[in-house]
Amino acid sequence: MDDNARLRRVEDKIDDLQKAIIALAKVEVKIETIFSRQTSIEEKVNEMGRTIQTLSNKANNRFSERVFWIIVCAAVSMVVRLI
């Protein structure tokens, strides 16, 4: 009887270990999914950063172009007024 009880406890411990290993495997899959999503998000954020930088450069170029034309118009206006 003592051997049967001991064998049953060993079997219960093996069952518990099996459940723990399955739980760890599920956690590992979830972690892999999270890291995959994180990598995807980082790539998208980097792409957005590059796009924002490009748009910012274009906006700066347009601003300087507008300032140039304002100065040209002001100069033409002054010349016309003096004539």
ZIPE-V490064 format. One record per helix or strand. SS is the DSSP state (hx for helix, st for strand). FROM is the first residue (numbers start at 1). TO is the last residue. If there is no record, write none. Layout:
BEGIN
ss = (SS;SS)
from = (FROM;FROM)
to = (TO;TO)
END
This chain:
BEGIN
ss = (hx)
from = (2)
to = (82)
END
